[in-house]
Amino acid sequence: MSPNRLEAFSDGVFAIAITLLVLDLHVPEPHPGGDLAHELATQWPSYAAYVVSFLMIGIIWINHHAMVRRLATVDHTILVFNLALLLSVGILPFTTELMATYLKETDGQSLAAAIYSGSFLLMSLIFAAMNRHILFAKAHLLSTPLDSDQRRLIITRGITGLVPYAVATALAPVSPYITLALSAAIGVFYALPVASAPEGTYS
């Protein structure tokens, strides 16, 4: 299969997932004497979760583009890895709504936060495994050969990027707000140009 076909299909899934995120943002119902500013402010968990998830999907989309464009052709195993990655992306609208709904609740907020950041961790783990498979097990499918140092650098960056996701997930029982803040910080960092690698790869 052509890498272009794989990328086109994947782009469609990324686009749908990132669009579905906005469905959790609701216009407050008007009522006499109501304060629109206050009603909007009470929905801040939805806004925060939306922005963080938007950043995460955007980052993995950039990563995916950089990974796929290295390929000259695609085999069955790469297709399976790609489907697994898209599966993890597809659940993000659900985990985002879960986080937004339970963040301010007294029961279930820690589990919701763990599931939320855990979904980012899962997505990153699958991406790292797919990238490693392409760069080492299927290096002969690369359009431009990369030496071992280049391939190790790419993989090392990806593995290092898993650490903050794991920390954010582990801290969910301590405070879901810390988990959300760490997730936001991770998203902002990897969205900045300083986080880019020479070949356009991101952790």
C-alpha positions as CSV (number, residue, x, y, z in Angstrom):
1,M,0.0,0.0,0.0
2,S,1.1,3.5,-0.7
3,P,2.0,5.6,2.4
4,N,-0.1,8.4,0.9
5,R,-3.2,6.2,1.2
6,L,-2.4,5.3,4.8
7,E,-1.9,8.9,5.7
8,A,-5.1,10.1,4.0
9,F,-7.2,7.5,5.9
10,S,-5.4,8.4,9.1
11,D,-5.9,12.2,8.6
12,G,-9.6,11.5,8.3
13,V,-9.7,9.9,11.7
14,F,-7.6,12.6,13.3
15,A,-9.9,15.2,11.8
16,I,-13.1,13.5,13.1
17,A,-11.6,13.0,16.6
18,I,-10.5,16.6,16.9
19,T,-13.9,17.8,15.6
20,L,-15.8,15.6,18.1
21,L,-14.0,17.3,21.0
22,V,-16.1,20.5,20.5
23,L,-19.3,18.7,21.0
24,D,-18.7,18.7,24.8
25,L,-18.8,22.5,24.7
26,H,-22.4,23.6,25.4
27,V,-24.1,27.0,25.3
28,P,-25.7,27.8,28.7
29,E,-29.5,27.8,28.7
30,P,-30.8,31.3,29.0
31,H,-33.1,32.1,32.0
32,P,-34.3,35.2,33.7
33,G,-31.8,36.8,36.0
34,G,-29.1,34.5,34.8
35,D,-25.5,35.6,34.6
36,L,-24.0,34.4,31.3
37,A,-20.4,35.1,32.4
38,H,-20.9,33.0,35.5
39,E,-22.5,30.2,33.5
40,L,-19.7,30.2,31.0
41,A,-17.1,30.3,33.8
42,T,-18.6,27.2,35.5
43,Q,-17.8,25.2,32.4
44,W,-14.1,25.8,32.5
45,P,-13.2,22.1,32.9
46,S,-14.7,21.5,29.5
47,Y,-12.7,24.3,28.0
48,A,-9.5,23.2,29.6
49,A,-10.0,19.5,28.7
50,Y,-10.8,20.6,25.1
51,V,-7.7,22.6,24.7
52,V,-5.4,20.0,26.1
53,S,-6.9,17.2,24.0
54,F,-6.8,19.4,20.9
55,L,-3.1,20.0,21.5
56,M,-2.4,16.3,22.0
57,I,-4.2,15.2,18.9
58,G,-2.5,17.9,16.9
59,I,0.9,16.8,18.2
60,I,0.3,13.1,17.4
61,W,-0.9,14.2,13.9
62,I,2.4,16.0,13.3
63,N,4.3,13.0,14.6
64,H,2.3,10.7,12.4
65,H,3.0,12.8,9.4
66,A,6.8,12.8,10.1
67,M,6.7,9.0,10.6
68,V,4.8,8.1,7.5
69,R,6.6,10.3,5.2
70,R,9.8,8.3,5.8
71,L,8.2,5.3,4.3
72,A,8.4,4.2,0.6
73,T,5.8,1.5,1.1
74,V,3.6,0.1,3.8
75,D,3.1,-3.6,4.8
76,H,0.4,-5.4,6.8
77,T,2.1,-5.1,10.2
78,I,2.4,-1.3,9.8
79,L,-1.2,-1.2,8.9
80,V,-2.2,-3.0,12.1
81,F,0.0,-0.7,14.2
82,N,-1.6,2.2,12.5
83,L,-5.1,0.9,13.3
84,A,-4.2,0.5,16.9
85,L,-2.9,4.1,17.0
86,L,-6.1,5.4,15.4
87,L,-8.1,3.4,18.0
88,S,-6.3,5.2,20.8
89,V,-7.0,8.5,19.1
90,G,-10.6,7.7,18.5
91,I,-11.4,7.3,22.2
92,L,-10.0,10.8,23.1
93,P,-13.3,12.6,22.7
94,F,-14.8,10.2,25.3
95,T,-12.0,10.5,27.8
96,T,-12.0,14.3,27.3
97,E,-15.7,14.5,28.2
98,L,-15.2,12.1,31.1
99,M,-12.5,14.4,32.5
100,A,-14.6,17.6,32.0
101,T,-17.6,16.0,33.6
102,Y,-16.0,14.6,36.7
103,L,-13.1,17.1,37.4
104,K,-15.2,19.1,39.9
105,E,-17.1,16.1,41.4
106,T,-16.3,14.7,44.8
107,D,-16.5,11.1,43.6
108,G,-14.8,9.6,40.6
109,Q,-12.6,12.5,39.7
110,S,-9.4,10.7,40.3
111,L,-10.4,7.7,38.1
112,A,-11.6,10.1,35.4
113,A,-8.3,12.0,35.5
114,A,-6.3,8.7,35.4
115,I,-8.3,7.5,32.4
116,Y,-7.8,10.9,30.7
117,S,-4.1,11.1,31.0
118,G,-3.8,7.3,30.6
119,S,-5.4,7.6,27.2
120,F,-2.6,10.0,26.2
121,L,0.0,7.6,27.6
122,L,-1.6,4.7,25.6
123,M,-1.6,6.7,22.4
124,S,2.1,7.6,22.9
125,L,3.1,4.0,23.7
126,I,1.4,2.7,20.5
127,F,3.0,5.5,18.5
128,A,6.5,4.7,20.0
129,A,6.1,1.0,19.3
130,M,5.0,1.7,15.7
131,N,7.8,4.1,15.1
132,R,10.4,1.6,16.5
133,H,9.0,-1.1,14.3
134,I,9.3,1.1,11.2
135,L,12.8,2.3,12.1
136,F,14.3,-1.0,13.0
137,A,12.3,-4.0,12.0
138,K,11.2,-2.5,8.7
139,A,14.1,-0.1,8.0
140,H,14.2,-1.6,4.5
141,L,10.9,0.1,3.8
142,L,12.2,3.6,4.4
143,S,12.3,5.9,1.4
144,T,15.6,7.4,2.6
145,P,18.0,5.2,4.6
146,L,18.8,6.5,8.1
147,D,21.9,5.5,9.9
148,S,21.7,3.8,13.3
149,D,22.5,7.0,15.2
150,Q,19.6,8.9,13.6
151,R,17.2,6.1,14.3
152,R,18.3,5.8,17.9
153,L,17.9,9.5,18.4
154,I,14.3,9.5,17.1
155,I,13.4,6.5,19.3
156,T,15.1,8.0,22.3
157,R,13.1,11.2,22.0
158,G,9.9,9.2,21.8
159,I,10.6,7.1,24.8
160,T,11.7,10.2,26.8
161,G,8.4,11.8,26.0
162,L,6.5,8.9,27.6
163,V,7.8,9.8,31.1
164,P,5.7,13.0,31.7
165,Y,2.5,11.2,30.5
166,A,3.2,8.4,33.0
167,V,3.8,10.9,35.8
168,A,0.6,12.7,35.0
169,T,-1.3,9.4,35.1
170,A,0.3,8.3,38.4
171,L,-0.6,11.6,40.1
172,A,-4.3,11.4,39.3
173,P,-5.1,9.9,42.8
174,V,-3.2,12.8,44.4
175,S,-5.0,15.5,42.5
176,P,-6.9,15.5,39.2
177,Y,-6.1,19.2,38.8
178,I,-2.3,18.4,38.9
179,T,-2.9,15.7,36.2
180,L,-4.8,18.2,34.0
181,A,-2.1,20.9,34.6
182,L,0.7,18.5,33.7
183,S,-1.1,17.3,30.6
184,A,-1.6,20.9,29.5
185,A,2.1,21.6,30.1
186,I,3.1,18.6,28.1
187,G,0.9,19.7,25.2
188,V,2.2,23.3,25.3
189,F,5.8,22.2,25.4
190,Y,5.6,19.8,22.5
191,A,3.6,22.4,20.5
192,L,6.5,24.9,20.7
193,P,9.2,25.0,18.0
194,V,11.9,24.4,20.7
195,A,10.6,20.8,21.0
196,S,11.0,20.0,17.3
197,A,13.7,17.6,16.1
198,P,15.9,18.1,13.1
199,E,13.7,15.9,10.9
200,G,10.4,17.4,12.1
201,T,9.8,14.6,14.6
202,Y,8.2,15.3,18.0
203,S,8.0,13.3,21.2
